[in-house]
Amino acid sequence: MLTAMKTKASPSIASFVIRFVVDDPPPEGGTRPGLRGTILHIQSNEEANFSAWESAVEFLQRYVPLETGRETGEG
């Protein structure tokens, strides 16, 4: 008699390359250096530029179900 084998779902893998460009000195009137960059999703070869970290996170969330402090009421 054959028994049914339990199959494990394959893990979902998302790989990214993030390139940061830090402006030195800080932008006029700023206290921190400006931050911008490019993010590349390896599996799809889709790339996006960002000038705020929140934009990079939005791109990541297309491929990875991230929880942020805003959604959970934290931070």
Helices and strands as residue ranges (DSSP letters): E 16-22, E 35-41, E 46-50, H 53-61, H 69-72
